[in-house]
Amino acid sequence: MVKIIIKTINGKFLYAIPIIYILGVSIFMLYHRAWLSPDQFFAFAILATLILGRVKQFIHDWVPVLLLLFGYEYLRGVIPFLAIHPHIFPMIYADQFLFGSIPTIKLQTILFSQSVNHWYDYIAVILYISHFIIPMIVAFLFWLYDRKYFKNFTSAFLLLSYLAFITFILFPAMPPWMASNLGYLPPMKKIMDQVFISFAHPIDVPSVYQFFGVDLVAAVPSLHAAYPWLIFLFIFQKLHKLAFFVLPYVLGVWFSVIYLGEHYAVDVIAGILYASLAFGIILYFEKRKLNYSSERR
C-alpha cells in the first residue's frame, strides 16, 4: 500500500520532501542554539532518504565523506597543543594596509547597538552558525540529482578542509575577538552572545563532535568564507547564471564573519583563494579523467 501511495506522488514533490524535512530540522536546531554537525546531518538525512528508497546508496556514498570529515575535525582539535604561539600581528597589519583600518572595528562602530538587536545582527549570527549546515544541504542536493557531481563537490570540500588544516598547523592565527580580549586591539563586542539571549533555550543533541577538541587559533584561512565560495563555484559550473542567486548568501557570510569579529578581512581573502585552489585542482583532475576516458575509446 505504501509503495502504491508513493508512486502516485509526483516525482519532483517526492524529492522535495527530504529537502523540506532537513531544512526544518536545521532551522529548529539553529533556533535552539545547536550547531548541526556532519554526523547529526547524516543521521537526519538517512531518515529523509527512506522516503526515496535510497538508504543503501546514501550510506555507500556518504560514509567515506563523513569519516574523512571526522578525521579532519579530530586532527584539528590537536592543533592547540602544537600552536603555543599563534600569530597576532600579520593579519592586523594586512587589514590596516589594505583597508586603512580594521574592518571589524569600523563595522561595529557604525552598525552595532549595545541595547538593541538589529535584523542584520540576527542574520549575521544565523549565517555564522550555519557553517556546516549549508554545505551539507548543497552536497545532499547534488547527491539527489547528480551523484558524480556530488563526489566532485565533496572531494573539493575535503581537499579544502585539509589544505586549511595544514595551514592551521604551520600558521596558527589569532582571531580578532581574541586579539581584542588580550589587548592587542580596541574592545570589540561579542554580538553573538547578545543575540543568543533572544533565541530559544539551547538543546543538547548527541554528536561525535563533543569528543573533539576546539581550535581557537584557526583563523587563516577562514573556512567560513571558503565554503560558501566553493559552493558558488560548483553551482556556477553546473547552473551558470542561476549561481548568482547564491551570491547574497556568500557575501552575507563574508560580511558576518568580519562584523562579528571572528575573522579579519584578510582571512576571508585567504579563504576565497583556498576555495578557488581546491575547485581548480578537482576540475583539473576531472578534465584529465575525461580526456583519458575519451582517448581509450
C-alpha positions as CSV (number, residue, x, y, z in Angstrom):
1,M,0.0,0.0,0.0
2,V,2.8,2.4,0.9
3,K,4.5,1.7,-2.4
4,I,1.3,2.5,-4.3
5,I,0.9,5.8,-2.4
6,I,4.5,6.8,-3.1
7,K,4.2,6.0,-6.8
8,T,1.2,8.3,-7.1
9,I,3.1,11.2,-5.7
10,N,4.7,13.5,-8.3
11,G,8.4,12.7,-8.6
12,K,9.6,16.3,-8.1
13,F,7.4,16.6,-5.0
14,L,8.8,13.4,-3.6
15,Y,12.3,14.7,-3.9
16,A,11.3,18.0,-2.3
17,I,10.1,16.2,0.9
18,P,13.6,15.3,2.3
19,I,14.8,18.8,1.5
20,I,11.9,20.4,3.4
21,Y,12.5,18.0,6.2
22,I,16.2,18.7,6.5
23,L,15.6,22.4,6.3
24,G,13.0,22.2,9.0
25,V,15.3,20.3,11.3
26,S,18.2,22.7,10.6
27,I,16.0,25.8,11.4
28,F,14.7,24.1,14.6
29,M,18.3,23.3,15.8
30,L,19.6,26.8,14.9
31,Y,16.8,28.4,16.9
32,H,17.7,26.3,19.9
33,R,21.4,27.2,19.5
34,A,22.5,23.8,18.4
35,W,25.3,23.7,15.8
36,L,24.2,20.9,13.3
37,S,27.3,18.8,12.8
38,P,28.0,16.5,9.9
39,D,27.3,13.3,11.9
40,Q,23.9,14.8,13.0
41,F,23.1,15.8,9.5
42,F,24.0,12.2,8.3
43,A,21.5,10.8,10.9
44,F,18.7,13.1,9.9
45,A,19.4,12.6,6.2
46,I,19.2,8.8,6.4
47,L,15.6,9.3,7.6
48,A,14.9,11.6,4.7
49,T,16.3,9.0,2.2
50,L,13.9,6.4,3.5
51,I,11.2,8.2,1.6
52,L,13.2,7.9,-1.6
53,G,14.2,4.3,-1.0
54,R,17.9,5.2,-1.5
55,V,19.2,4.5,2.0
56,K,21.9,1.9,0.9
57,Q,23.1,4.2,-1.8
58,F,23.2,7.1,0.6
59,I,25.3,5.2,3.2
60,H,27.6,4.0,0.5
61,D,28.3,7.5,-0.9
62,W,28.3,9.4,2.4
63,V,30.2,7.2,4.9
64,P,33.6,7.9,3.3
65,V,32.9,11.6,3.3
66,L,31.8,11.5,6.9
67,L,34.8,9.5,8.1
68,L,37.2,11.9,6.3
69,L,35.5,14.9,7.9
70,F,35.8,13.2,11.3
71,G,39.5,12.7,10.7
72,Y,39.8,16.4,9.8
73,E,38.0,17.6,12.9
74,Y,39.9,15.2,15.2
75,L,43.2,16.4,13.9
76,R,42.2,20.0,14.1
77,G,41.5,19.5,17.8
78,V,45.2,18.6,18.3
79,I,46.4,21.9,16.9
80,P,46.1,23.9,20.1
81,F,48.7,21.6,21.7
82,L,51.1,22.4,18.8
83,A,50.2,26.1,18.3
84,I,51.6,27.5,21.5
85,H,52.5,30.9,20.0
86,P,49.8,31.9,17.5
87,H,50.4,34.8,15.1
88,I,48.7,38.0,16.1
89,F,50.0,41.0,14.1
90,P,50.3,39.8,10.4
91,M,46.6,39.9,10.0
92,I,46.2,43.2,11.8
93,Y,48.9,44.8,9.6
94,A,47.4,43.3,6.4
95,D,43.9,44.7,7.2
96,Q,45.3,48.1,8.0
97,F,47.4,48.1,4.8
98,L,44.5,47.0,2.6
99,F,41.7,49.0,4.2
100,G,43.3,51.7,6.3
101,S,41.8,50.3,9.4
102,I,40.4,47.1,11.0
103,P,37.1,46.5,9.2
104,T,35.6,44.7,12.2
105,I,36.1,47.7,14.4
106,K,34.8,50.0,11.7
107,L,31.6,47.9,11.1
108,Q,30.8,47.5,14.8
109,T,31.2,51.2,15.4
110,I,28.8,52.1,12.6
111,L,26.2,49.2,12.9
112,F,26.2,47.7,16.4
113,S,24.0,48.9,19.3
114,Q,24.6,47.7,22.8
115,S,21.0,47.5,23.8
116,V,19.3,46.7,20.5
117,N,19.5,43.7,18.2
118,H,19.1,44.7,14.6
119,W,17.8,42.5,11.9
120,Y,21.3,42.2,10.4
121,D,22.6,41.1,13.8
122,Y,20.3,38.1,13.6
123,I,21.2,37.3,10.0
124,A,24.9,37.6,10.7
125,V,24.7,35.1,13.7
126,I,22.5,32.7,11.7
127,L,24.8,32.7,8.8
128,Y,27.8,32.2,11.0
129,I,26.4,29.2,13.0
130,S,25.1,27.6,9.8
131,H,28.7,26.9,8.9
132,F,28.3,23.2,8.2
133,I,24.5,23.1,7.5
134,I,24.5,24.9,4.1
135,P,27.5,22.9,2.6
136,M,25.8,19.7,3.8
137,I,22.5,20.6,2.3
138,V,24.1,21.6,-1.0
139,A,26.0,18.3,-1.0
140,F,22.7,16.5,-0.4
141,L,21.1,18.3,-3.3
142,F,24.0,17.4,-5.6
143,W,23.7,13.8,-4.4
144,L,20.0,13.7,-5.1
145,Y,20.3,14.8,-8.7
146,D,23.9,14.1,-9.8
147,R,26.0,11.6,-7.8
148,K,29.1,12.2,-9.9
149,Y,28.9,16.0,-9.2
150,F,28.3,15.2,-5.6
151,K,31.6,13.3,-5.5
152,N,33.4,16.2,-7.2
153,F,32.0,18.7,-4.7
154,T,32.7,16.6,-1.6
155,S,36.2,15.9,-2.9
156,A,36.9,19.6,-3.2
157,F,35.2,20.3,0.2
158,L,37.5,17.7,1.9
159,L,40.6,18.9,0.0
160,L,39.9,22.5,1.0
161,S,39.4,21.4,4.6
162,Y,42.7,19.5,4.7
163,L,44.6,22.3,3.0
164,A,43.3,24.6,5.6
165,F,44.3,22.1,8.3
166,I,47.9,22.1,7.1
167,T,47.9,25.9,7.2
168,F,46.5,25.9,10.8
169,I,49.5,23.9,11.9
170,L,52.1,26.0,10.0
171,F,50.5,29.3,10.7
172,P,48.2,29.4,13.7
173,A,46.4,32.7,13.7
174,M,44.5,34.5,16.4
175,P,41.0,35.8,15.5
176,P,40.1,39.5,16.1
177,W,37.9,38.8,19.2
178,M,40.8,37.0,20.9
179,A,43.3,39.7,20.0
180,S,40.8,42.3,21.4
181,N,40.4,40.3,24.7
182,L,44.1,40.2,25.1
183,G,44.5,44.0,24.5
184,Y,46.1,43.9,21.0
185,L,43.1,45.6,19.5
186,P,40.5,48.1,20.8
187,P,37.5,46.5,22.6
188,M,35.1,44.5,20.4
189,K,31.6,43.5,21.1
190,K,30.5,39.8,21.4
191,I,27.5,40.3,19.2
192,M,26.7,36.6,19.1
193,D,26.3,36.5,22.9
194,Q,23.8,39.4,22.9
195,V,21.8,37.9,20.0
196,F,21.8,34.4,21.5
197,I,19.9,35.7,24.6
198,S,16.8,36.2,22.4
199,F,17.0,32.6,20.9
200,A,15.2,29.7,22.5
201,H,16.7,27.6,25.3
202,P,19.6,25.6,23.9
203,I,19.2,21.8,23.4
204,D,21.9,19.2,23.5
205,V,21.8,16.8,20.6
206,P,24.2,13.9,20.8
207,S,27.2,14.3,18.5
208,V,30.6,12.7,18.0
209,Y,32.0,16.2,17.8
210,Q,31.5,16.6,21.5
211,F,34.6,14.4,21.9
212,F,36.7,16.6,19.6
213,G,38.9,19.5,20.7
214,V,38.3,23.1,19.7
215,D,40.9,25.1,17.8
216,L,40.5,28.8,18.6
217,V,43.5,29.9,16.6
218,A,42.4,28.6,13.1
219,A,41.6,32.0,11.6
220,V,43.7,31.8,8.4
221,P,42.2,30.8,6.0
222,S,38.6,31.5,7.0
223,L,36.7,28.3,6.2
224,H,33.5,30.2,7.0
225,A,34.4,32.3,3.9
226,A,35.8,29.5,1.9
227,Y,32.9,27.0,2.0
228,P,30.3,29.5,0.6
229,W,32.7,30.5,-2.3
230,L,33.3,26.8,-3.1
231,I,29.5,26.3,-3.2
232,F,29.2,29.3,-5.6
233,L,31.9,27.9,-7.9
234,F,30.3,24.5,-8.2
235,I,26.8,25.8,-8.7
236,F,28.1,28.3,-11.3
237,Q,29.8,25.4,-13.2
238,K,26.6,23.4,-13.1
239,L,23.9,26.0,-13.5
240,H,25.8,29.1,-14.7
241,K,23.7,32.3,-14.2
242,L,21.5,30.7,-11.6
243,A,24.6,30.7,-9.3
244,F,24.3,34.4,-8.9
245,F,21.2,33.9,-6.7
246,V,23.6,32.3,-4.3
247,L,25.8,35.4,-4.1
248,P,23.8,37.2,-1.4
249,Y,24.4,34.2,0.8
250,V,28.2,34.2,0.0
251,L,28.5,37.9,0.6
252,G,26.4,37.7,3.7
253,V,28.7,35.2,5.3
254,W,31.8,37.2,4.4
255,F,30.2,40.3,6.0
256,S,29.1,38.3,9.1
257,V,32.5,36.8,10.0
258,I,34.1,40.2,9.8
259,Y,31.3,42.1,11.6
260,L,31.1,39.5,14.4
261,G,34.8,39.8,15.0
262,E,35.5,36.1,14.1
263,H,37.8,36.9,11.2
264,Y,39.9,39.6,9.7
265,A,39.1,40.7,6.1
266,V,42.4,39.2,5.0
267,D,41.3,35.8,6.5
268,V,38.3,36.0,4.2
269,I,40.5,36.7,1.2
270,A,42.7,33.8,2.1
271,G,39.6,31.6,2.3
272,I,38.5,32.6,-1.2
273,L,41.9,31.8,-2.6
274,Y,42.0,28.4,-0.9
275,A,38.5,27.5,-2.1
276,S,39.4,28.6,-5.7
277,L,42.5,26.4,-5.5
278,A,40.6,23.3,-4.3
279,F,38.0,23.8,-7.0
280,G,40.7,24.2,-9.6
281,I,42.5,21.1,-8.6
282,I,39.4,18.9,-8.7
283,L,38.4,20.5,-12.0
284,Y,41.9,19.7,-13.4
285,F,41.8,16.1,-12.4
286,E,38.2,15.7,-13.6
287,K,39.2,17.0,-17.1
288,R,42.2,14.7,-17.1
289,K,40.0,11.8,-16.3
290,L,37.6,12.7,-19.1
291,N,40.4,13.1,-21.6
292,Y,41.8,9.7,-20.6
293,S,38.4,8.1,-21.0
294,S,37.9,9.6,-24.4
295,E,41.4,8.5,-25.5
296,R,40.7,4.9,-24.5
297,R,37.6,4.8,-26.7
